[in-house]
Amino acid sequence: MCRRDTGVRFLRRNAHGAGCRARTLRRALVLLAGTVSLAQAQVPDIWKRVAGTTIDAGLAGPASGPVIAVWYAGSGRLLVETSSSRVFETADFLHWRLNTDATPPHLVTAANVSTLPEAGAQVQAAGARLYAAAPGNIYASDDSGRTWINLTGFNNRSIIGDGFTSLAIAPGAAQEIAAANRFGIWRSLDGGLSWHSLNDDLPNFMVRTLIDSRTVALADGAVEAVHSGLWAPAEATDSEAMLRARFSATAAAAAGATAYTGEADGRLFASHDSGSTWIEAPRIAAESISRIWIDAERPDSALAAAGTHLYRTVNGGLFWDDVTGSLLSATIHGVAADRSAGVVYVATDRGVFSSRISLNDASPATGAWAAITRDLPAAPAWDVRLNPDNTLSVALDGYGVYETAAPHRTQNVRIVSGADLSDRPAAPGSLISVLGARIDSVTPDSVTNRDAAYPVLASSDRSSQVQVPFEATAGTFSLSLKGATNTWTVPLTVQTTAPAIFVDADGAPLLVDTASGLVLDPKLAVPAGSSVGLLATGLGKVIPDWPTGVPAPADQPPTVVGTVTAFLDGRPIEVTRAVLAPDYVGYYMVELQIPPIVNRGVSELRIVMNGSESNRVKISLETP
């Protein structure tokens, strides 16, 4: 049985030849098309959490953020205080709930200790046994501290992490202990001989900055990225933090040669020569500048957050005006915006809010602010980000990262790539998605393309799938989209090729086992030396010609006219063939030969055609 992470089950492997394999592929692709291209265009309050709230740090179990205190209470409950100063409790040691009444007790240090295992160790007694929580490890002593046993050390490191802050002993059970450190909360039932993590359900993921939709920076500066569905330490850099350090500022942003910085005293500066010279704006902020957003296409437009206020410039930082308006009084931590739509999102102590504010001119900010995180856990929001795939990501204190279809973008009818929902050009034969409406027919408003048919392949109330005809010519023109009661006109740019790799709702590429024709599980690593089929669109015309809107044949599918090249971690790999995906419309199959020698772990894959580069996707590789 093969399945995707979307929970969709596919047909069993059938060994009766290419025709059966093609039908299996078609069934899989039909289901995936609904999941990938249609489901992502749902209403704004459908949120999905990204990769949970724990970190794969190579310890004895999942880790979380720092826990500063742990103690036992009545009825066998265990309580912790996180670095956000919130208290959570558990009675079953599986699930945690917020406790707004409890306060951490004072630690009682044992007396008459002969020696300490480490400087700064905190010692507690459990009958005749002593336990010590030291900065690096947990220790036990059965001879009043004359000798100590290291309960967590192995190969010169602690198996449950370091930075211990607290230790708790269960009343009446000297062998049951719980330890808190900078990696979360851990429990032992045998006096420290074995440990297991209690972090799985604890809301203690201290994300502070969204570097991208799958990479974050934590409160301690560590960078984590999604790997095989889990958060794990990453080598990526926080470019915003690097800018702040470079300019010695509390906030900074840059695009091209334009840069903005903010200071702790509320001053704002702008540079238009990559930081060589600076101009200071008239001072209007009374609090520290905490965050700056800059428009990449029009750097003269920017937003700055200072305390509970939001400021705007549309003239490159010469003047800033207050556009806070009716926003509820709450400290602003993060800012994102869509200048072309005139929409601003702010992450605050009271959640994420959205409003329409002009970023092209200094029009008064009169729009109301609307909360968009009402269906999420009640927690401060530290950051908000608009992603290239038309999703909105939100970082909630302790509860991790959530994403949804960007609310303002689902309210407008627009055309995106059917592969990854990005605003990339199309190509003859491409699969495109129309977001925001159910479409019944499509007519090109162009003399050269007027007779080309744009078949509508699938529709829902929120989106529709359309194939660009193989006869379409290159250029930019308008499409007339007709629904049951409305008509829309939207622009479309067509290139000879515009490669795009299909991804699922988690951003994993759609790969097919070339031998069986089955879609591979993204959680499983691809073996070195194997042959896989990559599902893509936008590869243009084929030989022999094939009619638009008709599924490709199972036997001898048409071949792509141009040359497709593929790169794994920047190095070219062999493309054995590129054809229309058998028995399906708008999909292409690019068969790749994975090198026999690869770096084990996550690698970056992309394809290129006629100088046009696809989206970059991550695949997991394993060595034989």
C-alpha positions as CSV (number, residue, x, y, z in Angstrom):
1,M,0.0,0.0,0.0
2,C,1.3,3.4,-0.9
3,R,0.1,6.7,0.6
4,R,0.8,10.3,0.6
5,D,1.1,12.4,3.7
6,T,-2.3,13.9,2.8
7,G,-3.9,10.7,4.1
8,V,-5.1,9.6,0.7
9,R,-4.8,5.9,0.0
10,F,-3.9,4.7,-3.4
11,L,-4.4,1.5,-5.2
12,R,-2.3,-1.6,-4.6
13,R,0.6,-2.3,-6.8
14,N,-0.5,-4.0,-10.0
15,A,1.9,-6.0,-12.0
16,H,-0.1,-6.3,-15.2
17,G,1.9,-4.0,-17.4
18,A,2.2,-0.3,-18.3
19,G,-1.5,0.2,-18.9
20,C,-2.4,-0.9,-15.3
21,R,0.5,1.2,-13.9
22,A,-0.8,4.2,-15.8
23,R,-4.3,3.8,-14.5
24,T,-2.8,3.6,-11.0
25,L,-0.9,6.8,-11.6
26,R,-3.9,8.5,-13.0
27,R,-6.0,7.6,-9.9
28,A,-3.2,8.9,-7.7
29,L,-2.8,12.1,-9.6
30,V,-6.5,12.9,-9.7
31,L,-6.6,12.6,-5.9
32,L,-3.4,14.6,-5.5
33,A,-4.6,17.3,-7.8
34,G,-7.6,17.9,-5.6
35,T,-5.4,17.9,-2.5
36,V,-2.6,20.0,-3.9
37,S,-4.2,22.6,-6.1
38,L,-7.7,22.9,-4.8
39,A,-7.5,22.3,-1.1
40,Q,-4.9,25.0,-0.5
41,A,-7.4,27.7,-1.7
42,Q,-9.7,27.2,1.3
43,V,-11.2,30.0,3.4
44,P,-8.8,31.9,5.7
45,D,-9.8,30.3,9.0
46,I,-8.6,26.8,8.0
47,W,-5.2,26.6,9.7
48,K,-2.7,23.9,9.5
49,R,0.2,23.5,12.0
50,V,3.6,23.0,10.5
51,A,5.7,20.2,11.9
52,G,4.4,20.3,15.5
53,T,6.2,21.9,18.5
54,T,9.2,19.6,19.1
55,I,12.7,19.5,17.8
56,D,14.7,16.5,16.7
57,A,17.9,17.5,18.5
58,G,19.5,14.0,18.5
59,L,18.6,13.4,22.2
60,A,16.8,10.6,24.0
61,G,13.5,12.0,22.7
62,P,11.9,15.0,21.1
63,A,13.1,18.3,22.6
64,S,11.3,21.7,23.0
65,G,12.2,25.0,24.4
66,P,13.7,25.9,27.8
67,V,11.8,24.9,30.9
68,I,12.9,27.0,34.0
69,A,11.1,25.1,36.8
70,V,9.5,21.7,37.4
71,W,7.6,20.4,40.5
72,Y,5.1,17.7,41.6
73,A,1.8,18.7,43.0
74,G,-1.2,16.8,44.5
75,S,-3.0,14.0,42.7
76,G,0.2,12.9,41.0
77,R,0.4,16.0,38.8
78,L,3.6,17.4,37.3
79,L,3.9,21.1,36.6
80,V,6.4,23.1,34.6
81,E,7.1,26.8,34.0
82,T,8.3,27.6,30.5
83,S,10.5,30.5,29.5
84,S,7.4,32.4,28.5
85,S,6.5,32.4,32.2
86,R,3.4,30.2,31.6
87,V,2.7,27.2,33.8
88,F,1.4,23.9,32.3
89,E,0.4,20.7,34.1
90,T,0.0,17.1,33.2
91,A,-1.7,14.2,35.1
92,D,-1.1,11.4,32.5
93,F,2.4,12.5,31.4
94,L,1.2,12.7,27.8
95,H,-1.0,15.8,27.6
96,W,-0.4,19.3,29.0
97,R,-2.9,22.0,29.9
98,L,-2.4,25.6,30.9
99,N,-2.6,26.3,34.6
100,T,-3.2,30.0,35.5
101,D,-3.2,29.6,39.3
102,A,-0.1,27.7,40.2
103,T,3.3,29.3,41.1
104,P,6.7,27.5,41.3
105,P,7.7,26.5,44.8
106,H,10.9,27.6,46.4
107,L,13.7,25.0,45.9
108,V,15.0,23.5,49.1
109,T,18.7,22.6,48.9
110,A,19.9,19.6,50.8
111,A,22.3,20.2,53.7
112,N,25.6,18.4,54.7
113,V,26.8,17.7,51.1
114,S,30.4,16.6,51.1
115,T,31.1,17.7,47.5
116,L,29.3,18.9,44.4
117,P,29.5,17.0,41.1
118,E,29.7,20.3,39.2
119,A,29.9,24.0,40.2
120,G,26.5,25.5,40.6
121,A,24.7,22.1,41.1
122,Q,21.4,22.2,43.0
123,V,21.0,19.2,45.4
124,Q,17.8,17.6,46.7
125,A,17.3,14.7,49.0
126,A,15.0,11.7,48.4
127,G,15.4,9.6,51.6
128,A,19.0,8.4,51.7
129,R,19.6,9.3,48.1
130,L,20.7,12.7,46.8
131,Y,20.0,14.1,43.4
132,A,21.9,17.0,41.8
133,A,20.9,19.1,38.9
134,A,24.1,20.6,37.5
135,P,24.5,22.8,34.4
136,G,25.7,19.9,32.3
137,N,24.1,16.7,33.8
138,I,21.9,15.1,36.4
139,Y,23.7,13.2,39.2
140,A,22.9,10.9,42.1
141,S,24.7,10.0,45.3
142,D,24.0,7.3,47.9
143,D,26.8,8.3,50.3
144,S,25.9,11.8,51.3
145,G,27.6,13.4,48.3
146,R,31.1,11.8,48.8
147,T,30.8,10.2,45.3
148,W,28.4,11.0,42.5
149,I,27.0,8.9,39.6
150,N,26.4,10.7,36.3
151,L,22.8,9.8,35.3
152,T,22.7,11.5,31.9
153,G,26.2,11.6,30.6
154,F,27.3,9.5,27.6
155,N,30.3,10.2,25.3
156,N,31.0,13.5,27.0
157,R,27.4,14.8,26.5
158,S,24.1,14.6,28.2
159,I,21.6,12.3,26.4
160,I,18.8,14.7,27.3
161,G,20.6,17.9,26.7
162,D,22.3,20.4,29.0
163,G,21.5,23.6,30.8
164,F,19.6,22.1,33.7
165,T,17.5,24.5,35.7
166,S,15.4,22.4,38.0
167,L,14.8,18.9,39.3
168,A,11.7,17.4,40.9
169,I,11.2,14.2,42.9
170,A,7.8,12.5,43.1
171,P,6.4,12.5,46.7
172,G,7.0,9.0,48.2
173,A,8.7,7.7,45.1
174,A,12.5,8.3,45.2
175,Q,13.0,6.6,41.8
176,E,10.6,8.9,40.0
177,I,12.3,12.2,39.0
178,A,11.7,14.9,36.5
179,A,14.4,17.3,35.1
180,A,14.0,20.6,33.3
181,N,16.7,22.1,31.0
182,R,17.1,24.2,27.9
183,F,15.7,21.4,25.8
184,G,12.5,20.9,27.7
185,I,11.2,18.4,30.3
186,W,12.4,14.8,30.9
187,R,11.2,12.0,33.3
188,S,12.8,8.9,34.7
189,L,11.0,6.1,36.7
190,D,14.1,4.2,37.6
191,G,16.3,6.8,39.4
192,G,17.8,8.2,36.3
193,L,18.9,4.9,34.6
194,S,16.6,5.7,31.6
195,W,14.8,8.8,30.5
196,H,12.0,9.7,28.2
197,S,10.8,13.0,26.8
198,L,7.6,14.8,28.0
199,N,7.8,17.5,25.3
200,D,5.5,16.1,22.6
201,D,2.3,18.0,23.7
202,L,4.0,20.8,25.7
203,P,3.4,24.2,24.0
204,N,7.0,25.3,24.4
205,F,8.4,25.9,20.8
206,M,10.0,29.3,21.2
207,V,9.9,30.4,17.5
208,R,10.5,34.1,17.1
209,T,11.3,34.7,13.4
210,L,9.9,33.1,10.3
211,I,12.9,32.9,7.9
212,D,10.7,31.2,5.4
213,S,7.6,29.0,5.5
214,R,9.7,26.0,6.7
215,T,12.7,27.6,8.5
216,V,12.5,29.6,11.8
217,A,14.8,31.3,14.3
218,L,14.2,30.6,18.0
219,A,14.4,32.9,21.0
220,D,18.0,31.7,21.6
221,G,19.0,32.4,18.0
222,A,19.1,28.8,16.9
223,V,17.7,28.1,13.4
224,E,15.4,25.1,12.9
225,A,14.0,23.8,9.6
226,V,11.4,21.1,8.7
227,H,13.1,17.8,8.0
228,S,11.0,14.7,7.3
229,G,8.0,16.4,8.9
230,L,9.9,17.4,12.1
231,W,11.8,20.5,13.2
232,A,15.6,19.9,13.3
233,P,18.7,22.1,13.6
234,A,19.5,23.7,10.3
235,E,22.6,25.4,8.7
236,A,20.4,28.2,7.3
237,T,21.1,31.8,8.4
238,D,18.7,34.4,9.7
239,S,19.4,37.2,7.2
240,E,17.4,39.7,9.2
241,A,19.5,39.1,12.4
242,M,22.6,39.5,10.3
243,L,21.4,42.9,9.0
244,R,20.7,44.0,12.6
245,A,24.2,43.0,13.6
246,R,25.8,44.6,10.6
247,F,24.1,47.9,11.2
248,S,24.1,47.7,15.0
249,A,20.3,48.3,15.0
250,T,17.3,46.9,16.8
251,A,15.5,46.4,13.5
252,A,16.7,46.3,9.9
253,A,15.5,45.4,6.4
254,A,17.0,45.7,2.9
255,A,16.1,45.2,-0.7
256,G,18.5,45.9,-3.5
257,A,20.6,49.0,-2.6
258,T,17.9,50.3,-0.2
259,A,18.1,49.6,3.5
260,Y,16.2,50.7,6.6
261,T,17.3,50.5,10.3
262,G,15.6,51.4,13.5
263,E,17.1,52.2,16.9
264,A,16.1,51.6,20.5
265,D,15.3,55.3,21.0
266,G,12.8,55.3,18.2
267,R,14.9,56.8,15.4
268,L,14.6,55.5,11.8
269,F,17.3,55.7,9.2
270,A,17.3,55.0,5.4
271,S,20.1,54.3,3.0
272,H,19.9,54.0,-0.8
273,D,23.5,53.1,-1.5
274,S,23.8,49.7,0.4
275,G,24.6,51.4,3.7
276,S,27.4,53.8,2.7
277,T,25.4,56.9,3.6
278,W,22.3,57.3,5.7
279,I,19.5,59.8,6.2
280,E,17.5,60.2,9.4
281,A,13.8,60.6,9.3
282,P,12.0,63.1,11.5
283,R,11.5,61.4,14.8
284,I,8.0,60.2,15.5
285,A,8.3,57.0,17.4
286,A,8.6,57.1,21.2
287,E,9.5,53.5,21.6
288,S,12.2,51.1,20.3
289,I,11.8,50.1,16.6
290,S,11.2,46.3,16.8
291,R,10.6,45.3,13.2
292,I,10.8,46.7,9.7
293,W,9.2,45.4,6.5
294,I,10.3,46.5,3.0
295,D,8.7,45.9,-0.3
296,A,11.2,44.0,-2.5
297,E,9.7,45.4,-5.8
298,R,9.3,49.0,-4.6
299,P,11.8,49.5,-1.8
300,D,10.6,53.1,-1.2
301,S,7.6,51.5,0.5
302,A,8.2,50.2,4.0
303,L,6.6,49.7,7.4
304,A,8.1,50.0,10.9
305,A,6.8,48.7,14.2
306,A,7.5,50.4,17.5
307,G,5.8,49.2,20.6
308,T,2.0,49.3,19.9
309,H,2.4,51.6,16.8
310,L,2.9,51.0,13.1
311,Y,4.5,53.5,10.8
312,R,4.6,53.8,7.0
313,T,6.9,55.4,4.4
314,V,6.2,55.6,0.7
315,N,9.1,57.9,-0.2
316,G,12.2,55.9,0.8
317,G,12.3,56.9,4.4
318,L,12.1,60.7,4.1
319,F,8.9,60.8,6.1
320,W,7.0,58.2,8.1
321,D,3.4,58.5,9.1
322,D,1.4,56.6,11.8
323,V,-1.0,54.1,10.3
324,T,-1.9,52.3,13.5
325,G,-5.4,53.4,13.3
326,S,-7.9,51.3,15.3
327,L,-5.5,48.5,16.0
328,L,-6.0,47.1,19.5
329,S,-3.3,48.2,21.9
330,A,-0.8,45.4,21.8
331,T,3.0,45.2,21.2
332,I,3.7,44.5,17.5
333,H,6.4,41.9,16.9
334,G,6.1,41.1,13.2
335,V,4.9,42.7,10.0
336,A,4.0,41.4,6.5
337,A,2.3,43.2,3.6
338,D,1.2,42.9,0.0
339,R,1.8,46.3,-1.5
340,S,-0.1,45.6,-4.8
341,A,-3.2,44.6,-2.8
342,G,-2.8,47.2,-0.1
343,V,-3.0,44.7,2.7
344,V,-1.0,44.7,5.9
345,Y,-0.6,41.9,8.6
346,V,0.8,42.5,12.0
347,A,1.8,39.9,14.7
348,T,1.0,41.2,18.2
349,D,0.7,40.1,21.8
350,R,-3.0,39.6,21.1
351,G,-2.7,37.6,17.9
352,V,-2.5,38.5,14.2
353,F,-4.5,41.3,12.6
354,S,-5.1,42.5,9.1
355,S,-6.1,45.8,7.5
356,R,-6.1,47.5,4.1
357,I,-3.6,50.2,4.0
358,S,-2.2,51.9,0.8
359,L,1.5,51.3,0.4
360,N,1.8,53.2,-2.9
361,D,0.8,56.7,-1.5
362,A,0.2,58.4,1.7
363,S,-3.5,58.0,1.8
364,P,-5.0,58.1,5.3
365,A,-5.2,54.7,7.0
366,T,-8.9,54.4,7.7
367,G,-9.5,50.7,7.3
368,A,-10.5,48.5,10.3
369,W,-8.3,45.8,11.7
370,A,-9.6,42.3,11.7
371,A,-8.3,39.4,13.8
372,I,-7.4,36.4,11.7
373,T,-6.1,34.0,14.4
374,R,-9.4,33.6,16.3
375,D,-9.4,29.9,15.7
376,L,-5.8,29.4,16.9
377,P,-4.5,28.9,20.4
378,A,-4.7,32.1,22.5
379,A,-1.0,33.1,22.6
380,P,1.2,36.1,21.5
381,A,2.1,36.1,17.9
382,W,5.8,36.7,17.2
383,D,5.9,36.8,13.5
384,V,3.8,36.7,10.3
385,R,4.9,36.0,6.8
386,L,3.4,36.1,3.3
387,N,4.9,33.2,1.3
388,P,5.5,32.9,-2.5
389,D,3.0,30.0,-2.7
390,N,0.1,32.4,-1.6
391,T,0.0,31.1,2.0
392,L,0.3,33.0,5.2
393,S,2.5,31.7,8.1
394,V,2.1,32.7,11.7
395,A,4.5,32.0,14.6
396,L,2.6,31.6,18.0
397,D,4.5,31.7,21.3
398,G,5.0,28.1,22.3
399,Y,2.5,26.7,19.9
400,G,4.7,26.8,16.8
401,V,4.0,27.7,13.2
402,Y,0.6,27.7,11.5
403,E,-0.2,28.4,7.9
404,T,-3.3,29.0,5.8
405,A,-4.2,30.4,2.4
406,A,-3.5,34.1,2.6
407,P,-6.9,35.6,3.4
408,H,-6.7,38.6,1.1
409,R,-5.5,36.5,-1.9
410,T,-8.4,34.1,-1.7
411,Q,-10.7,37.0,-2.0
412,N,-9.4,37.9,-5.5
413,V,-9.6,35.9,-8.7
414,R,-6.1,35.2,-9.9
415,I,-4.1,32.6,-11.9
416,V,-1.2,30.6,-10.4
417,S,0.8,27.6,-11.3
418,G,-1.0,24.3,-10.8
419,A,2.2,22.7,-9.5
420,D,3.1,25.0,-6.5
421,L,0.5,27.8,-6.6
422,S,3.2,30.4,-7.3
423,D,2.9,33.4,-9.6
424,R,5.1,32.0,-12.3
425,P,4.5,32.2,-16.1
426,A,2.7,29.3,-17.9
427,A,3.8,27.4,-21.0
428,P,1.9,25.5,-23.7
429,G,0.4,22.4,-22.1
430,S,0.7,23.8,-18.6
431,L,-1.7,23.1,-15.8
432,I,-2.8,26.4,-14.2
433,S,-5.1,27.0,-11.2
434,V,-7.6,29.9,-11.0
435,L,-8.0,30.8,-7.3
436,G,-11.1,32.5,-5.9
437,A,-13.8,31.3,-8.2
438,R,-15.6,28.3,-9.9
439,I,-14.8,28.7,-13.6
440,D,-17.0,27.2,-16.4
441,S,-15.1,28.4,-19.4
442,V,-12.0,30.3,-20.4
443,T,-11.6,32.5,-23.5
444,P,-8.3,34.1,-24.5
445,D,-8.6,37.9,-25.3
446,S,-5.9,37.7,-28.0
447,V,-6.1,37.5,-31.7
448,T,-3.3,35.0,-32.0
449,N,-4.7,32.8,-29.3
450,R,-8.4,33.3,-29.8
451,D,-9.1,29.9,-31.4
452,A,-7.1,28.0,-28.8
453,A,-9.2,26.1,-26.4
454,Y,-8.5,26.3,-22.6
455,P,-10.3,23.3,-21.1
456,V,-11.5,23.5,-17.5
457,L,-10.4,20.2,-15.9
458,A,-11.8,20.6,-12.4
459,S,-13.7,23.2,-10.4
460,S,-14.7,23.9,-6.8
461,D,-16.2,27.0,-5.2
462,R,-12.7,28.3,-4.4
463,S,-10.6,27.3,-7.4
464,S,-10.5,25.7,-10.8
465,Q,-7.9,23.8,-12.9
466,V,-7.3,24.8,-16.5
467,Q,-4.9,23.5,-19.1
468,V,-3.1,26.0,-21.4
469,P,-3.5,24.7,-25.0
470,F,-0.4,23.3,-26.7
471,E,-1.2,25.8,-29.5
472,A,-0.8,28.8,-27.3
473,T,1.9,31.3,-28.3
474,A,4.3,33.2,-26.1
475,G,3.3,36.6,-24.8
476,T,1.2,38.4,-22.2
477,F,-2.5,38.7,-22.7
478,S,-5.8,38.5,-20.9
479,L,-8.1,35.6,-20.2
480,S,-11.8,36.0,-19.9
481,L,-13.0,33.7,-17.2
482,K,-16.7,32.9,-17.0
483,G,-18.6,31.4,-14.1
484,A,-22.3,30.7,-13.6
485,T,-23.1,34.4,-12.8
486,N,-19.8,36.4,-13.1
487,T,-17.1,37.1,-15.6
488,W,-13.5,38.1,-14.7
489,T,-10.6,39.2,-16.8
490,V,-7.1,38.2,-15.6
491,P,-3.6,38.5,-17.1
492,L,-1.6,35.5,-18.1
493,T,2.0,35.3,-19.3
494,V,3.0,32.4,-21.5
495,Q,6.6,31.4,-22.2
496,T,7.8,28.6,-24.4
497,T,8.8,26.7,-21.2
498,A,8.1,27.5,-17.5
499,P,9.0,24.4,-15.5
500,A,7.4,23.8,-12.2
501,I,7.6,20.7,-9.9
502,F,4.4,19.5,-8.3
503,V,4.4,19.6,-4.5
504,D,1.9,18.3,-2.0
505,A,0.4,20.4,0.8
506,D,3.6,20.0,2.9
507,G,5.8,21.2,0.0
508,A,7.2,17.7,-0.7
509,P,7.7,16.9,-4.5
510,L,5.5,14.3,-6.2
511,L,7.8,11.4,-7.1
512,V,6.8,8.2,-8.8
513,D,8.6,4.9,-8.7
514,T,9.3,4.3,-12.4
515,A,9.0,0.5,-12.1
516,S,5.6,0.4,-10.5
517,G,4.1,3.8,-11.4
518,L,3.1,4.4,-7.8
519,V,3.5,7.8,-6.1
520,L,6.3,7.5,-3.5
521,D,5.7,8.3,0.2
522,P,7.6,11.6,0.9
523,K,8.5,10.4,4.4
524,L,10.6,7.6,2.9
525,A,14.2,8.3,1.7
526,V,15.0,7.7,-2.0
527,P,17.8,5.2,-2.4
528,A,21.0,6.2,-4.2
529,G,21.2,4.7,-7.7
530,S,17.5,4.4,-8.1
531,S,15.3,5.7,-10.9
532,V,12.4,8.0,-10.1
533,G,9.8,10.0,-12.0
534,L,9.4,13.6,-11.1
535,L,5.9,15.1,-11.8
536,A,6.1,18.6,-13.3
537,T,4.2,21.0,-15.6
538,G,5.3,23.8,-17.9
539,L,7.6,21.8,-20.1
540,G,6.0,23.0,-23.3
541,K,5.3,21.3,-26.6
542,V,5.8,17.7,-27.3
543,I,6.5,15.3,-30.2
544,P,4.3,14.0,-31.7
545,D,1.7,16.8,-31.2
546,W,-1.0,16.0,-28.7
547,P,-4.5,17.4,-28.4
548,T,-5.2,19.7,-25.4
549,G,-7.4,18.3,-22.7
550,V,-6.9,14.7,-23.7
551,P,-5.1,12.3,-21.3
552,A,-1.6,11.2,-22.5
553,P,-1.4,7.6,-23.8
554,A,-0.2,4.9,-21.5
555,D,2.1,3.5,-24.2
556,Q,4.7,5.7,-25.9
557,P,3.6,9.0,-24.4
558,P,4.7,12.1,-26.4
559,T,8.2,13.4,-25.7
560,V,9.1,16.9,-24.6
561,V,10.5,18.9,-27.5
562,G,13.2,20.8,-25.5
563,T,16.0,19.5,-23.2
564,V,15.3,19.2,-19.5
565,T,18.3,19.3,-17.1
566,A,18.1,18.4,-13.4
567,F,20.3,19.4,-10.5
568,L,20.8,17.8,-7.1
569,D,22.4,20.1,-4.6
570,G,23.6,22.2,-7.6
571,R,25.2,19.2,-9.4
572,P,23.7,17.9,-12.7
573,I,22.1,14.5,-12.7
574,E,21.0,12.3,-15.5
575,V,17.6,12.9,-17.1
576,T,16.7,9.6,-18.9
577,R,13.5,11.0,-20.5
578,A,10.9,13.7,-20.3
579,V,7.3,12.8,-21.5
580,L,3.7,13.6,-20.8
581,A,2.6,11.7,-17.7
582,P,0.7,8.7,-18.9
583,D,-3.1,8.8,-18.8
584,Y,-3.2,12.4,-17.3
585,V,-3.7,15.9,-18.5
586,G,-1.3,18.8,-17.9
587,Y,1.3,16.6,-16.1
588,Y,4.8,15.8,-17.4
589,M,7.0,13.0,-16.2
590,V,10.7,13.7,-15.9
591,E,12.6,10.4,-15.2
592,L,15.8,11.0,-13.2
593,Q,18.6,8.7,-12.3
594,I,19.8,9.3,-8.8
595,P,23.6,9.0,-8.6
596,P,25.0,5.9,-6.9
597,I,26.9,8.1,-4.5
598,V,25.0,10.8,-2.7
599,N,25.1,12.7,0.6
600,R,22.7,11.0,3.0
601,G,19.9,13.3,4.2
602,V,18.0,16.1,2.7
603,S,19.1,17.4,-0.7
604,E,17.7,20.2,-3.0
605,L,16.3,19.3,-6.4
606,R,15.4,21.5,-9.3
607,I,14.9,21.3,-13.1
608,V,15.9,23.8,-15.7
609,M,14.6,24.2,-19.3
610,N,15.6,26.9,-21.8
611,G,17.1,29.0,-19.1
612,S,13.9,28.9,-17.0
613,E,14.3,27.4,-13.5
614,S,11.7,25.4,-11.6
615,N,10.8,25.8,-7.9
616,R,13.4,24.1,-5.6
617,V,12.2,21.1,-3.6
618,K,13.7,18.9,-0.9
619,I,14.1,15.2,-1.2
620,S,15.5,12.8,1.4
621,L,18.2,10.4,0.2
622,E,19.8,7.3,1.6
623,T,22.9,5.3,0.7
624,P,22.7,1.6,0.1
